[in-house]
């Protein structure tokens, strides 16, 4: 069986891949919860929020792929299976059924803020362990903060 080696020390690899796994879980669940809200949002601002949630979902899916591929490049196996995401996610769950547009804005403002906070912790943790992973996380966090700002501005 082939394995992928990493230039990082075992300790630094563990730090980096643990941070990547946490980011992967956050991003996968953000895409799932975003789509759930996208399908069920109602209200005067339906169209703009419906479209904005698609932007968030697209970003989350693309970023999740980058994060997972970085983990594999370091010799780790990312785990984005539904059971893992359900077990390990800290993302707030969206209610089933119709959701008023104001509630969607409030939920996703909070969700994006909480994910951003965890991403900044991962940025700090990878500073010395793996600056390449840190750079990836910085870019993703920059875009998360933009989505947070755009959602929050509608409150």
C-alpha positions in Angstrom: 0.0 0.0 0.0 1.2 3.4 -0.9 1.5 6.1 1.7 2.1 9.9 1.4 5.0 11.3 3.4 5.2 14.7 4.9 8.2 17.1 5.3 6.8 18.0 8.7 7.9 16.5 12.0 5.3 14.1 13.5 4.3 16.7 16.1 3.9 19.5 13.6 2.0 17.2 11.2 -0.4 16.3 13.9 -1.1 20.0 14.7 -1.6 20.9 11.1 -3.8 17.9 10.2 -5.9 18.3 13.4 -6.5 21.9 12.4 -7.3 20.9 8.8 -9.8 18.2 10.0 -11.6 20.7 12.2 -11.8 23.2 9.4 -13.1 20.5 7.1 -15.9 19.6 9.5 -16.8 23.3 9.8 -16.8 23.9 6.1 -18.8 20.8 5.2 -21.4 21.5 7.8 -21.6 25.2 6.7 -22.4 24.0 3.2 -25.1 21.6 4.4 -26.7 24.0 6.8 -26.5 26.8 4.2 -28.3 24.7 1.6 -31.0 23.7 4.1 -31.6 27.4 4.8 -31.4 28.2 1.1 -34.2 25.8 0.3 -36.5 27.0 3.1 -36.0 30.7 3.5 -39.1 32.8 3.2 -39.9 36.5 3.7 -39.5 39.9 2.0 -35.8 39.4 1.5 -36.1 35.8 0.2 -34.4 36.3 -3.2 -31.3 38.1 -1.9 -30.7 35.7 1.0 -31.5 32.7 -1.2 -28.8 33.8 -3.6 -26.4 34.9 -0.9 -26.6 31.4 0.8 -25.6 29.9 -2.6 -22.5 32.0 -2.5 -21.7 30.8 1.0 -22.3 27.2 0.1 -20.1 27.4 -3.0 -17.4 29.0 -1.0 -17.6 26.4 1.7 -17.5 23.5 -0.7 -14.5 24.8 -2.6 -12.7 25.6 0.6 -13.5 22.1 2.0 -11.9 20.6 -1.0 -8.7 22.7 -0.6 -8.5 21.8 3.1 -9.0 18.1 2.4 -6.4 18.1 -0.3 -3.9 19.9 2.0 -4.4 17.2 4.6 -3.7 14.4 2.0 -0.6 16.3 0.9 0.6 16.1 4.5 -0.1 12.3 4.6 -3.3 12.4 6.5 -6.7 11.1 5.5 -9.5 13.7 5.8 -12.8 12.4 7.1 -15.8 14.2 5.7 -18.3 11.4 6.1 -21.8 12.3 7.3 -21.4 10.5 10.6 -18.1 12.3 11.4 -19.6 15.7 10.5 -22.7 15.0 12.6 -20.6 13.9 15.5 -17.9 16.5 15.5 -19.6 19.6 14.2 -20.0 22.8 16.3 -22.1 24.5 13.6 -25.6 25.6 14.7 -28.3 23.5 13.2 -30.9 25.1 11.0 -34.5 24.2 11.9 -36.6 22.1 9.5 -39.4 23.7 7.6 -39.7 27.3 6.5 -37.4 29.9 8.1 -38.1 33.6 8.2 -35.5 35.6 6.4 -34.6 37.6 9.5 -34.0 34.4 11.4 -31.7 33.0 8.6 -29.7 36.2 8.8 -29.3 36.0 12.6 -28.4 32.3 12.4 -25.8 32.6 9.7 -24.3 35.8 11.2 -23.7 33.7 14.3 -22.6 30.6 12.4 -20.0 32.5 10.3 -18.7 34.3 13.4 -18.2 31.1 15.3 -16.5 29.3 12.4 -14.3 32.4 12.0 -13.3 32.3 15.6 -12.3 28.6 15.4 -10.4 29.3 12.2 -8.4 32.0 13.9 -7.5 29.6 16.6 -6.3 27.2 13.9 -4.3 30.0 12.3 -2.5 30.6 15.6 -1.9 26.9 16.2 -0.3 26.4 12.8 1.9 29.5 12.8 5.0 27.6 13.7 3.9 24.0 13.0 3.1 24.6 9.3 3.1 28.1 7.7 1.8 26.6 4.5 -1.3 25.3 6.2 -1.6 28.6 8.1 -1.6 30.5 4.8 -4.4 28.3 3.5 -6.4 28.9 6.6 -5.7 32.7 6.5 -7.2 32.8 3.0 -10.3 30.9 3.9 -10.8 33.0 7.0 -10.5 36.2 5.0 -13.4 35.0 2.8 -15.4 33.8 5.9 -15.1 37.2 7.4 -16.3 38.8 4.1 -19.4 36.5 4.1 -19.9 37.3 7.8 -19.8 41.0 7.1 -22.2 40.7 4.2 -24.7 38.6 6.2 -24.4 40.8 9.3 -25.0 44.0 7.3 -28.5 42.8 6.7 -29.5 42.7 10.4 
